[in-house]
Amino acid sequence: MATILQTSTLRVELSPLKSLTFPPLEVQKGEVVLLKGASGSGKSTWMHALAGLIPFHQGSVTIAGYGSLVAGKSAPKQWRRDALSFMPQRAFFWNSLTLNENLALAAWCKGLPQSGADLNSVGLEGQGRQSAQSLSLGEQQRVSALRAFMGSAPLLLADEPTASLDDSNAEKLLQLFRAQLGDKALLISSHDHRLAPYVDQIITLP
């Protein structure tokens, strides 16, 4: 298998008196990895550092084909746009736009054709002209995942994607992850035990 993501030990300084250290990480093509830990263990901080959204103060992050981020350097825009796709815990949509328009906007931001994503694949046939406000939380999360998988970014980061979902909607989302994964790699941060059957590797933070 080809390695998509490789990191050395990362250290993130939250304040002059507090820092978090994260172990080396390696994720392969087609692999789903769960970063597991209790609330406050630093899962989301780790994900944000990997995405280049916050600085880290020791270590490096390498994504195949896109080079490396090193400690103390800001992530270039191309890295955040092309090397990875980030799915936040709570989906964000422009409520003044339809679902199709929200997806077209996401495609434009990624430099992709604005032909629209396939809402049929997330069970929302014929709802492209509706507002995201009309969707249930589970439906919003599936559309958010569909948006995150747009384009050719080899790495997808999903922060607590099932945190607010019931069992049925969590299962639908996790099945969607597997169906859409292909040759990409997926890194999920969560303390949700329901994810275990869907992942290839579990890394537990103390």
N, C-alpha and C positions, 0 to 999 in steps of 0.2 A: 504493500500500500504506500501511497505517496503522503508525505507529511504536509498538512495544510498550515497548521499553527504550531510554533515552537517558542517557548519562553525559557529564560533563565529565572532564577529566584528574583521576584519583584518585591520592592519595598515602597510603600506609599506612606508619606508623612502627613497625618491628618492635622497635627498641631505640633508645636515645639516639644510637647511632652508625650505625644502618642503617635505611634506608627504601626502599620500592619505589614506583615511579611507573608508572601504567598509562594508556594513551592513551584519548582519547574513544571512545565506543562507541555505535553505533546498530543496533538489531535490529528488523526489521519483522515484522508478523503473518505466520505461516506459514513463517518463515525458520528455518533451522538454521545456527548460527554456531559455528565451532570456534576455541577459544583454544588455540593450539599453542605449545609451547616445551619445551625440555629440562627434565629433572628439576632442581628448584631455581630455575627461572626466575620463579616466583611465580604460576603458573596457579591453584593452589588458593587462595592468599591472595586473589587477585582475585575468585574466585568467592565466597569467604566474605564479602568486603567488599560485593559486590553483594547478597548475601542478607541483609545486616544482622547477620551472625553475629560479625563483628569490626568495630571502629570504623575509619574512615578519617579522615585529618587534613587533607585538602584535596579539594575537589570536591563533586559532587552526583550522585545516582542518581535518575532519574525513571522510574516505571512507569505507563503510560497508565491513567487512572482511579483511581490510588492516590496521586497526589502524589509528593513528592520526599523523599529522605533527604539531609541535608546534613552536612558535616564536623562532627565533634564531638558529634553527636546520636545517641542510641540509637534503633534501629529499634523502632517500636511493635509490640505483639503482632499487631495486625491486619495489618500489613505482612507479617510472616513467615508468617502463617496464610493470608491471602487473596490477596495480590498475587503471590506466587510459590510454587513448590514446589521443594524441594531434594532431589536424589538423591545421597547420599554415595557415596564410592568403594566401600565395602563395605556391603552390605545389612544392616540390623539388623532382627531379628524377635524377638518374645517366643517362646522355644522351648516354653513351657508352654501356648501357645495354638495352635489350628489355623490353617491359612492363612486360612480364612474369618473367624475371630475376629481375626486380625492385620489383615485388610483392614477389618473392621467397626470396629476400634479407630482405625485411621487416619481412617476416615470421620467417626467421632465427634469426633476432635480437630479436624477441619476444619469441624465443624458441618453435616455432610452426613447424609442418610438412611443408615442402616446396613444397606442391603439387600444389600450385597456386590458386589464387582466381578466382571467376567466372566473367570474363569480360562480359559475356552475360548479366549479371544483370545490367550493366551500358551502354548497347547498343553498345558494342565494340566487337561483335562476330568476331572471326577469326583475330583479330588484335594483338594478344599476342606477335608476333615476330617483331612488329614495335617498333621504338624508341618513347619515350614520346615526342620528338621534333616534331613528325608528327601529334600530336593531337592538336585540338583547345583548347583554355583556358577552355571552359566549360567541354570538355572531360577530361582534366587533373584534374580538380577539382573533377569530379565524381570518377576517379581512386584514387585520394587522399583520398576521403571519404571511398571508398571500402577498401583501405589499413588501414585506421584508425579503421574500424570496425572489423578487423582481431582479432581473439583471444577472450578471455573471460573477458577482462577488463570491469568492470561494468559502467565506466564513460567515456564519450567522450566529449572532449572540442574542439570546432571549433571556431577559431578566424577569424572574418570577412569573412566567406566562400563565400558570394555572392558579395563581394565588386566590382569585375571587370566583373561580368556576366550580360548579357542582360536578359530580362524578361524570354525568353524561357529556357535558360540554368539555370537560377536561379530556375525556377519551377522544372526542372528535378532534380536538386541537392536536393531541399527540399523534393521532393517526394521520392528520394532515402533514405534520412535520415529517413523518416517515415517507409519505407519498411524494412530497415535494423535494426531498433531500438530494437525490441523485448523487452527483460527484462532489457536492459541497460538504462542509463539516458544520456541525451544530453544537454549540456550547450553551447549556442551560444552567442558570443559577436558581436554586429552589431548595426548600426544605420539605417539599411535598413528596410523601412516600409513594404516591400513585405513579410517579414517573419511572420508577425502577424497572418495570418490564419493558420499557421503550428505549432504554439507553444501553450503550455498549461499555461504558466505563463510568465509575462513580469516584469522585475525589471529595473526601470529607474534610472540611475545615474544623479545627478544634473549637 
